Amino acid sequence: MKSWADKGWADLVMTGGVIHTMNPGGHLAGAIAITGGRIVRVGTPLQVQPLVGPGTRVIRLGGRSVLPGINDSHLHGAWLGHRRTTPLPGGPLPEGPTSGGLPPVGPFHGGPTFAGPLSGDRSSGGLPVWGMAGPETSHASGAHPAAPDSGRLRTSEQRRAAILRTGDLLASLGITSYTEPGLGPGEDAGATGCFGTAVLEEYAQLAAEGLLRARVTALLLFGERNRPSSPSALLDGLRDFTPPADVPGWFRVAGVKIFADGVDGPEAALAQMIGAAARAGHQVAVNAMSGTATRAAATALARLRHPTHRHPDPDDDYPHRHPDPHPDDAYSDAPRSLAAHPDGRHYLIHAGLLDSPTLAAMAAAGIGLNTQADLAALPPHDVQTPATPRNGMRQDAGAPDTPHGGRTPHEARTWSGPQDTRTSGTTTAAWPVGDAVEAGVPLCLSSDAPALTPDWRHHVAAALSRRESGRRLTLDQALRAYTSTPARQDGAESWKGSLEPGKVADLCVLDTGLLDASPADVRAAEVVLTVVGGRIVHER
C-alpha cells in the first residue's frame, strides 16, 4: 500500500510559518502539505518543497501560526444558530451580511469558488473554497432564511438554517469539530425546539447531503434539559429509541448525557444510569455542578468496566461501538476494570466543584473533564449561589448549559458558580483546570455556546489567566484542551486532533505567532484561514 506521501503532488502547501502539530511530542514545524483531504508531510520547508507541483497551491505564511482545527467539545449548535445575537462575556456574536446575522455557505459538493487575500502561488486555479462566493451563495435547499428573534424551531427549514448558520460562524472561528451535548426525545416538546429528535435527524441528513461545515458528535438525552435525569426515562430511551445512522467522518451519535444535580438517591441512581448506558455501548457524559453530584458521578464512572470506543476513521469500516464483553458484570474493583477496558472516554461536564481526591480518582480511571475556564475567570462578586435542596444535590437554576434559567442574558453571563471552599481539609476549586491537568485528568475546554461566546480564543485566554495553587496552564496545555484532547473524547485521535501525516487536514491559520503570546495576544489573534478535510471553508 502506498504511503500518503506517494500519491503525487500536494494539493496545498503552507510554508514559512509555525506549525503547532499538537502531536504527543509537542513538535513544531515550518511547513505542511495536504493531498486528497489528508496531511501527507509535516516538516521543514525544504522537506515539504518536493511535494510542490504544477497544480499545488502554495501559501506563504510569513510567520503565521497553524493549529489543528479547533474542536469545541460542548457547543449547542442548533440553539446557537437559532439566536441572532446574544450579550456574551466575549462580546456579541459576529454579524454577517445576511439578515440572519451570519454569512451563508455553499454545499460541500457544489461548484468550487476561489478566494482569499491569504494567498501565495496558485499554479493551476487554486483550491476549492466552500461558501466564499459572497452573500448571494445559497444551499441546495435554498438560501438561509433570517433567524427568528424569538420563538421555537418548528420546521425542517428552520432547523437546517440554524445548524448551517452555526457552521458559517464556526468556520470563521477556525472550529472544525464540535459536540452537540444533548439531543433526543426528552426535549421533543421543549420550549426552543433546539434539542429534540428532529434536530438530531436534521444533523444526520445535512451530513449525508455534504452540507455540514464541521464534524459533529452528538450525545443523546432521555429527559428534559437541566432537569435531574430519571433512571426510568433513561432505561426506556435506551430500550426504545433508535438514533440516526452515523455518517463516517461527519456525524456520529457517541453517547448519552446524564444530568446528575438533583437526582434522588444520587449514588445508587447515578450508578444505575451510568452502568446501563455503558452496557448499551455508549460513552457516558455526566453534567454535574455541585461537589456532591460531581463526587457521586466520578465514583460511578470509576467503577465501570469501560467499553472501548473508537470513532472510526472516515476511510475505514471499523465498527464504531464495541459492546462490553461482560454485560452482566458492569461494576468491578477499579484496578481490574481499568486493566480490562482502559479507553471508556467517559467524562464529567462542567464539574463546578472538584477536590483533590476526586481529581486523583478521575485521573486513575481515565475520566475526562469538559469545562469552561471562562467561568472560573469571572470575579468573585459575580457569583450567584443557587438554592440547595434537601437531598444535598445543588439545583443550579442559572448554571452553564441552561438557557439562562429564566434570567436575563446579562444575569446569566455573570454566573460563575461557587469559588474556592474547604472540604475535609482539601481545597475544592471552582473549575480547577490547572489542577485537573496537573493530576493527569484529560481536560477539554469548551464554550457551552450560546451560554458563553463560541470564540475559543476568549476561553483559551481565560484559561491562561487562571492561577491555581501557584500554577497556570501553559499555552500548549490550553491548546491541547481545544484540539488533541477533544479528539480523544470523540474517540477519534487516530485520525484528527493533531497535524500528523495520514490524519485529516483539519486546521486553522492565525495572523500572528503564538510562541511568546500573552493571553491578550491570543484573544486578539485573527483567524485568517480554516480548512476542513483539505477544503477551505473560511479565508480572509
C-alpha positions as CSV (number, residue, x, y, z in Angstrom):
1,M,0.0,0.0,0.0
2,K,1.3,3.4,-0.9
3,S,2.0,5.9,1.8
4,W,0.1,9.3,1.8
5,A,3.3,11.0,0.5
6,D,3.4,8.6,-2.5
7,K,0.2,9.9,-4.0
8,G,1.7,12.6,-6.2
9,W,1.9,16.4,-5.9
10,A,0.3,18.1,-2.9
11,D,-3.0,20.0,-3.4
12,L,-2.0,22.6,-0.8
13,V,1.3,23.5,0.9
14,M,1.7,26.0,3.7
15,T,5.3,27.1,4.4
16,G,7.3,29.7,6.3
17,G,5.2,29.7,9.5
18,V,5.0,27.9,12.8
19,I,3.0,24.6,12.6
20,H,1.8,23.6,16.1
21,T,1.4,19.9,15.4
22,M,-0.1,19.0,18.8
23,N,1.5,15.6,18.4
24,P,2.5,13.7,21.6
25,G,5.9,15.2,21.5
26,G,4.7,18.8,21.0
27,H,6.8,19.3,17.9
28,L,6.8,22.4,15.9
29,A,7.3,22.5,12.2
30,G,7.8,25.1,9.4
31,A,5.7,23.6,6.6
32,I,2.8,21.2,5.9
33,A,1.5,19.5,2.8
34,I,-2.1,18.3,2.1
35,T,-3.3,15.9,-0.6
36,G,-6.8,14.4,-1.0
37,G,-8.0,15.9,2.2
38,R,-5.2,14.3,4.3
39,I,-1.9,15.6,5.7
40,V,0.9,14.0,3.7
41,R,4.0,15.7,5.2
42,V,4.9,17.9,8.1
43,G,8.5,19.2,8.4
44,T,10.8,21.9,7.3
45,P,10.2,24.0,4.2
46,L,12.9,22.0,2.4
47,Q,11.4,18.7,3.4
48,V,8.0,19.8,2.1
49,Q,9.2,21.5,-1.1
50,P,9.4,18.3,-3.2
51,L,5.7,17.9,-3.0
52,V,5.0,21.2,-4.8
53,G,3.9,20.6,-8.3
54,P,2.1,22.3,-11.2
55,G,-1.3,22.1,-9.5
56,T,-0.2,22.9,-5.9
57,R,-1.5,26.0,-4.2
58,V,1.4,27.4,-2.0
59,I,0.5,29.6,0.9
60,R,3.5,31.5,2.3
61,L,2.7,32.0,5.9
62,G,5.1,34.8,6.8
63,G,5.5,33.6,10.4
64,R,1.8,33.0,11.0
65,S,0.7,30.1,13.2
66,V,-1.1,27.0,12.1
67,L,-3.1,24.9,14.6
68,P,-5.1,21.8,14.3
69,G,-8.8,22.5,13.6
70,I,-10.4,23.7,16.9
71,N,-12.8,21.2,18.4
72,D,-15.4,22.8,20.6
73,S,-16.4,19.8,22.6
74,H,-19.5,21.2,24.2
75,L,-21.5,23.6,22.0
76,H,-25.2,23.7,21.3
77,G,-25.1,24.2,17.6
78,A,-28.8,24.4,16.7
79,W,-29.5,26.7,19.7
80,L,-26.6,29.0,18.8
81,G,-27.8,29.3,15.2
82,H,-31.3,30.0,16.3
83,R,-30.3,33.0,18.2
84,R,-29.3,36.1,16.2
85,T,-27.2,38.0,18.7
86,T,-26.6,37.5,22.4
87,P,-24.7,39.5,25.0
88,L,-21.8,37.3,26.0
89,P,-18.6,37.6,28.0
90,G,-16.6,37.8,24.8
91,G,-19.0,40.2,23.2
92,P,-21.9,39.7,20.8
93,L,-21.9,37.0,18.1
94,P,-20.3,38.3,14.9
95,E,-22.8,39.8,12.5
96,G,-22.6,38.8,8.8
97,P,-24.0,40.3,5.7
98,T,-27.3,38.4,5.8
99,S,-30.5,39.3,7.6
100,G,-30.0,36.1,9.6
101,G,-26.9,37.6,11.2
102,L,-24.4,35.2,9.8
103,P,-22.9,34.7,6.3
104,P,-24.3,32.0,4.0
105,V,-22.4,28.8,2.9
106,G,-22.4,26.7,-0.2
107,P,-22.8,22.9,-0.3
108,F,-19.9,20.6,0.1
109,H,-20.5,19.1,-3.3
110,G,-21.4,22.3,-5.0
111,G,-19.3,24.1,-7.6
112,P,-16.0,25.5,-6.3
113,T,-15.2,29.1,-5.9
114,F,-11.9,30.7,-5.3
115,A,-11.0,33.5,-2.9
116,G,-8.5,34.8,-0.4
117,P,-6.1,37.5,0.5
118,L,-4.1,35.0,2.4
119,S,-2.6,33.7,-0.8
120,G,0.6,32.7,-2.3
121,D,1.0,30.9,-5.6
122,R,-1.9,29.3,-7.4
123,S,-0.3,27.3,-10.2
124,S,-3.5,26.0,-11.7
125,G,-6.5,27.8,-10.5
126,G,-6.4,27.2,-6.8
127,L,-8.2,25.1,-4.2
128,P,-12.0,24.8,-3.9
129,V,-13.5,27.0,-1.3
130,W,-16.8,26.5,0.4
131,G,-19.3,29.3,0.6
132,M,-16.9,32.1,-0.4
133,A,-18.9,33.3,-3.4
134,G,-20.4,36.1,-1.4
135,P,-23.7,36.9,0.2
136,E,-25.8,35.5,-2.6
137,T,-24.4,32.0,-2.2
138,S,-27.2,29.5,-1.3
139,H,-27.6,25.9,-0.3
140,A,-29.1,23.2,-2.4
141,S,-32.1,23.6,-0.1
142,G,-32.3,27.3,-0.7
143,A,-30.8,30.5,0.8
144,H,-30.6,30.9,4.5
145,P,-33.8,32.4,5.9
146,A,-33.4,35.0,8.6
147,A,-33.1,33.7,12.1
148,P,-36.2,34.4,14.2
149,D,-35.7,36.9,17.0
150,S,-37.6,34.5,19.4
151,G,-39.9,31.5,19.4
152,R,-39.4,27.9,18.6
153,L,-37.7,26.0,15.8
154,R,-40.8,24.3,14.3
155,T,-39.9,23.3,10.7
156,S,-37.2,21.4,9.0
157,E,-36.2,24.6,7.1
158,Q,-35.8,26.5,10.4
159,R,-33.7,23.7,11.9
160,R,-31.5,23.4,8.9
161,A,-31.0,27.1,8.7
162,A,-30.0,27.2,12.4
163,I,-27.4,24.4,12.0
164,L,-26.0,25.8,8.8
165,R,-25.8,29.3,10.3
166,T,-23.8,28.0,13.1
167,G,-21.5,26.2,10.6
168,D,-20.8,29.5,9.0
169,L,-19.9,31.2,12.2
170,L,-17.7,28.3,13.5
171,A,-15.8,28.2,10.2
172,S,-14.9,31.9,10.7
173,L,-13.5,31.0,14.1
174,G,-11.3,28.1,13.0
175,I,-13.7,25.5,14.5
176,T,-13.8,22.2,12.5
177,S,-15.5,19.9,15.0
178,Y,-18.0,20.2,17.8
179,T,-20.1,18.2,20.1
180,E,-23.9,18.7,20.4
181,P,-24.3,17.8,24.1
182,G,-27.8,16.5,24.4
183,L,-30.4,15.9,21.7
184,G,-33.2,13.4,21.9
185,P,-36.8,12.5,22.7
186,G,-36.8,14.1,26.2
187,E,-36.8,17.5,24.5
188,D,-39.2,16.8,21.7
189,A,-41.7,19.2,23.4
190,G,-39.0,21.6,24.6
191,A,-39.6,25.4,24.5
192,T,-36.9,26.2,21.9
193,G,-37.2,23.2,19.6
194,C,-33.4,23.2,19.6
195,F,-32.7,19.9,21.4
196,G,-35.3,17.3,20.2
197,T,-35.1,14.3,18.0
198,A,-35.9,16.4,14.9
199,V,-32.7,18.3,15.3
200,L,-30.7,15.1,15.7
201,E,-32.2,13.8,12.5
202,E,-31.5,17.1,10.7
203,Y,-27.8,16.8,11.5
204,A,-27.7,13.3,10.1
205,Q,-29.5,14.5,6.9
206,L,-27.2,17.5,6.4
207,A,-24.2,15.3,6.9
208,A,-25.5,12.9,4.3
209,E,-26.0,15.7,1.9
210,G,-22.5,17.0,2.4
211,L,-23.6,20.3,3.9
212,L,-22.0,20.3,7.3
213,R,-19.0,22.6,7.6
214,A,-17.8,21.0,10.8
215,R,-17.6,17.4,12.1
216,V,-20.4,16.8,14.6
217,T,-20.5,14.4,17.6
218,A,-23.9,14.2,19.4
219,L,-25.0,13.0,22.8
220,L,-28.4,11.5,23.4
221,L,-30.7,13.0,26.0
222,F,-33.5,10.9,27.5
223,G,-35.3,13.5,29.7
224,E,-35.6,17.3,29.9
225,R,-32.5,19.5,29.7
226,N,-31.3,20.9,33.0
227,R,-33.6,18.6,35.0
228,P,-32.4,15.7,37.1
229,S,-32.1,12.6,34.9
230,S,-34.5,9.8,35.7
231,P,-33.5,6.1,35.7
232,S,-36.8,5.1,34.2
233,A,-36.7,7.6,31.4
234,L,-33.1,6.7,30.6
235,L,-33.8,3.0,30.6
236,D,-36.9,3.4,28.4
237,G,-34.9,5.5,26.0
238,L,-32.1,3.0,25.7
239,R,-34.6,0.3,25.0
240,D,-36.9,2.1,22.6
241,F,-35.0,4.9,20.8
242,T,-33.0,4.3,17.7
243,P,-30.7,7.2,16.8
244,P,-29.9,8.1,13.2
245,A,-27.1,6.3,11.5
246,D,-23.6,7.7,11.5
247,V,-22.2,9.5,8.5
248,P,-18.5,8.5,8.8
249,G,-16.2,11.4,9.4
250,W,-19.0,14.0,9.7
251,F,-21.7,12.9,12.1
252,R,-21.8,10.4,14.9
253,V,-24.1,9.7,17.9
254,A,-21.4,8.8,20.5
255,G,-23.2,8.5,23.8
256,V,-25.6,9.6,26.4
257,K,-25.8,12.7,28.6
258,I,-27.0,12.5,32.2
259,F,-27.9,15.4,34.5
260,A,-26.7,14.5,38.0
261,D,-27.7,17.5,40.1
262,G,-31.0,16.9,41.9
263,V,-31.1,13.2,41.3
264,D,-32.9,11.4,44.2
265,G,-30.7,8.9,46.0
266,P,-27.8,10.1,43.8
267,E,-25.2,7.4,44.4
268,A,-27.5,4.4,43.6
269,A,-29.4,6.2,40.8
270,L,-26.3,7.5,39.0
271,A,-24.7,4.1,39.2
272,Q,-27.7,2.5,37.7
273,M,-28.0,5.1,34.8
274,I,-24.3,5.2,34.1
275,G,-24.0,1.5,34.2
276,A,-27.0,0.9,31.9
277,A,-25.7,3.5,29.3
278,A,-22.2,2.0,29.3
279,R,-23.6,-1.6,28.9
280,A,-25.6,-0.4,25.9
281,G,-22.3,0.6,24.3
282,H,-22.5,4.4,24.9
283,Q,-20.0,6.9,26.0
284,V,-21.3,8.5,29.2
285,A,-21.1,12.2,29.8
286,V,-22.4,13.4,33.2
287,N,-23.4,17.0,33.8
288,A,-22.6,17.8,37.4
289,M,-22.2,21.1,39.1
290,S,-22.2,20.6,42.9
291,G,-19.5,18.8,44.8
292,T,-21.9,16.1,45.9
293,A,-23.1,15.4,42.3
294,T,-19.6,15.5,41.0
295,R,-18.2,13.0,43.5
296,A,-21.2,10.7,43.1
297,A,-20.8,10.8,39.3
298,A,-17.0,10.3,39.4
299,T,-17.4,7.3,41.7
300,A,-19.9,5.6,39.5
301,L,-17.8,6.3,36.3
302,A,-14.7,5.0,38.0
303,R,-16.4,1.7,38.8
304,L,-17.4,1.0,35.2
305,R,-15.9,-1.8,33.1
306,H,-15.1,0.7,30.4
307,P,-16.3,-0.3,26.9
308,T,-13.7,0.7,24.3
309,H,-14.9,3.4,22.0
310,R,-13.2,4.4,18.7
311,H,-14.8,7.0,16.4
312,P,-14.0,5.4,13.0
313,D,-11.6,6.9,10.5
314,P,-13.9,8.1,7.7
315,D,-11.9,5.9,5.3
316,D,-12.3,2.6,7.2
317,D,-15.2,0.4,8.1
318,Y,-14.2,-0.3,11.7
319,P,-17.5,-0.6,13.8
320,H,-18.0,2.5,15.9
321,R,-19.1,0.7,19.1
322,H,-17.6,-2.2,21.0
323,P,-20.1,-3.7,23.4
324,D,-18.9,-4.7,26.8
325,P,-17.9,-8.4,26.6
326,H,-19.2,-8.8,30.2
327,P,-22.6,-7.1,30.1
328,D,-23.9,-8.6,33.3
329,D,-20.9,-7.5,35.3
330,A,-20.8,-3.7,34.8
331,Y,-19.0,-3.0,38.0
332,S,-15.8,-4.2,39.5
333,D,-12.9,-3.0,41.5
334,A,-11.2,-0.2,39.8
335,P,-7.8,-1.9,39.1
336,R,-9.4,-4.9,37.3
337,S,-11.8,-2.8,35.3
338,L,-9.1,-0.4,34.1
339,A,-6.8,-3.2,33.1
340,A,-9.7,-4.7,31.0
341,H,-11.0,-1.5,29.4
342,P,-8.8,1.5,29.6
343,D,-10.5,3.7,27.0
344,G,-14.1,4.3,28.0
345,R,-13.8,8.1,27.2
346,H,-16.5,8.9,29.8
347,Y,-16.3,12.3,31.2
348,L,-17.8,14.9,33.5
349,I,-19.4,18.1,32.2
350,H,-18.8,21.4,33.9
351,A,-18.0,19.8,37.3
352,G,-18.1,23.1,39.1
353,L,-16.6,21.8,42.3
354,L,-13.7,19.3,42.3
355,D,-11.5,18.4,45.2
356,S,-8.0,16.8,45.0
357,P,-9.2,13.2,45.9
358,T,-11.9,13.3,43.1
359,L,-9.3,14.6,40.6
360,A,-7.0,11.8,41.5
361,A,-9.7,9.2,41.1
362,M,-10.7,10.6,37.8
363,A,-7.2,10.5,36.5
364,A,-6.7,6.9,37.7
365,A,-9.9,5.9,35.8
366,G,-9.3,7.9,32.7
367,I,-12.4,10.1,33.3
368,G,-12.2,13.3,31.4
369,L,-13.3,16.8,32.4
370,N,-15.1,19.1,30.0
371,T,-15.5,22.6,31.4
372,Q,-15.3,26.3,30.7
373,A,-12.3,28.2,32.0
374,D,-14.0,31.5,31.3
375,L,-16.5,30.8,34.2
376,A,-13.7,30.4,36.7
377,A,-12.0,33.6,35.5
378,L,-15.0,35.8,36.3
379,P,-14.6,37.8,39.5
380,P,-16.0,36.5,42.8
381,H,-18.5,39.3,43.1
382,D,-20.3,37.9,40.1
383,V,-21.1,34.7,42.0
384,Q,-24.7,33.8,42.4
385,T,-25.4,30.8,44.6
386,P,-28.5,28.7,43.8
387,A,-30.5,27.1,46.5
388,T,-29.6,23.6,47.8
389,P,-32.5,21.1,48.0
390,R,-32.9,18.8,51.0
391,N,-31.1,15.9,49.4
392,G,-27.9,18.0,49.2
393,M,-27.6,18.0,45.5
394,R,-27.4,21.6,44.3
395,Q,-30.0,22.6,41.7
396,D,-28.4,25.3,39.6
397,A,-31.2,27.5,38.3
398,G,-28.9,29.5,36.1
399,A,-25.9,27.4,35.7
400,P,-24.0,26.9,32.5
401,D,-25.7,24.6,29.9
402,T,-29.1,26.3,30.6
403,P,-31.0,28.9,28.6
404,H,-30.4,31.4,31.4
405,G,-32.5,29.6,33.9
406,G,-35.3,32.2,33.4
407,R,-32.9,35.1,34.0
408,T,-31.9,37.8,31.6
409,P,-28.8,37.2,29.4
410,H,-26.8,39.6,31.4
411,E,-27.6,37.9,34.6
412,A,-26.7,34.5,33.1
413,R,-23.4,36.0,31.8
414,T,-22.3,36.9,35.3
415,W,-23.0,33.4,36.8
416,S,-19.7,31.9,37.8
417,G,-20.6,29.4,40.5
418,P,-19.0,29.0,43.9
419,Q,-15.4,30.0,44.4
420,D,-12.9,28.1,46.5
421,T,-14.1,26.4,49.6
422,R,-12.7,24.0,52.1
423,T,-13.9,20.4,52.4
424,S,-12.4,17.8,54.7
425,G,-9.1,19.7,54.7
426,T,-8.7,19.6,50.9
427,T,-9.1,22.5,48.5
428,T,-12.2,22.4,46.4
429,A,-11.8,24.8,43.5
430,A,-14.4,26.1,41.1
431,W,-13.5,24.9,37.6
432,P,-9.9,23.9,38.5
433,V,-8.5,23.5,35.0
434,G,-4.8,23.7,36.0
435,D,-5.2,21.3,38.9
436,A,-7.0,18.8,36.6
437,V,-4.1,18.8,34.2
438,E,-1.6,18.5,37.0
439,A,-3.5,15.5,38.3
440,G,-3.5,13.8,34.9
441,V,-7.2,14.3,34.1
442,P,-7.9,14.6,30.3
443,L,-9.0,18.2,30.0
444,C,-11.3,19.6,27.3
445,L,-12.1,23.3,27.3
446,S,-15.3,24.2,25.6
447,S,-17.7,27.2,25.2
448,D,-21.1,25.9,26.1
449,A,-22.3,28.4,23.4
450,P,-24.6,30.2,23.3
451,A,-24.5,30.3,27.1
452,L,-21.0,31.8,26.6
453,T,-19.2,33.1,23.4
454,P,-18.2,30.4,20.9
455,D,-14.9,32.2,20.4
456,W,-12.3,29.7,21.6
457,R,-9.6,32.5,21.8
458,H,-11.5,34.1,24.6
459,H,-11.7,30.8,26.6
460,V,-8.0,29.9,26.0
461,A,-7.0,33.4,27.2
462,A,-9.2,32.9,30.3
463,A,-7.5,29.5,30.9
464,L,-4.0,31.1,30.6
465,S,-5.0,33.8,33.0
466,R,-6.3,31.4,35.7
467,R,-3.9,30.7,38.5
468,E,-4.4,27.7,40.8
469,S,-2.0,26.6,43.6
470,G,0.6,28.9,42.1
471,R,0.3,27.3,38.6
472,R,-1.1,28.4,35.3
473,L,-1.8,26.4,32.2
474,T,0.8,26.6,29.5
475,L,-0.2,27.6,26.0
476,D,0.5,24.1,24.9
477,Q,-1.8,22.7,27.6
478,A,-4.6,25.1,26.8
479,L,-4.4,24.5,23.0
480,R,-4.5,20.7,23.6
481,A,-7.7,21.2,25.5
482,Y,-9.2,22.5,22.3
483,T,-7.6,20.1,19.8
484,S,-6.0,16.8,20.7
485,T,-7.8,16.0,23.9
486,P,-11.3,16.7,22.4
487,A,-10.3,14.3,19.6
488,R,-9.6,11.7,22.3
489,Q,-13.0,12.4,23.8
490,D,-14.5,11.8,20.4
491,G,-12.6,8.5,20.2
492,A,-11.0,10.0,17.0
493,E,-7.4,10.8,18.0
494,S,-6.2,8.3,15.4
495,W,-7.4,10.4,12.5
496,K,-7.9,14.0,13.8
497,G,-6.9,16.4,16.5
498,S,-3.2,16.9,15.6
499,L,-1.2,17.8,12.4
500,E,0.5,14.5,11.5
501,P,0.8,12.6,8.2
502,G,-2.2,10.4,7.5
503,K,-4.6,12.5,9.5
504,V,-7.4,14.5,8.1
505,A,-6.4,18.0,7.0
506,D,-8.5,20.0,9.6
507,L,-6.6,23.2,10.6
508,C,-6.8,26.9,11.1
509,V,-4.3,29.7,10.5
510,L,-3.9,32.7,12.8
511,D,-2.4,36.0,11.7
512,T,0.3,36.0,14.3
513,G,2.9,33.9,16.1
514,L,1.9,32.3,19.4
515,L,5.3,31.2,20.9
516,D,5.5,34.2,23.2
517,A,1.9,35.2,23.2
518,S,0.2,36.6,26.2
519,P,-3.5,35.9,27.0
520,A,-4.3,39.3,25.4
521,D,-2.3,38.3,22.3
522,V,-4.3,35.1,22.0
523,R,-7.6,36.9,22.4
524,A,-6.6,39.4,19.7
525,A,-5.3,36.8,17.1
526,E,-7.3,36.7,13.9
527,V,-8.4,33.5,12.2
528,V,-7.4,34.0,8.5
529,L,-7.9,30.5,7.1
530,T,-9.9,27.4,8.1
531,V,-9.6,24.1,6.4
532,V,-11.8,21.0,6.9
533,G,-10.8,17.8,5.2
534,G,-8.5,19.7,2.9
535,R,-11.2,22.1,1.7
536,I,-11.1,25.8,2.6
537,V,-14.3,26.8,4.5
538,H,-13.1,30.3,5.5
539,E,-10.5,32.7,4.2
540,R,-9.9,36.4,4.7
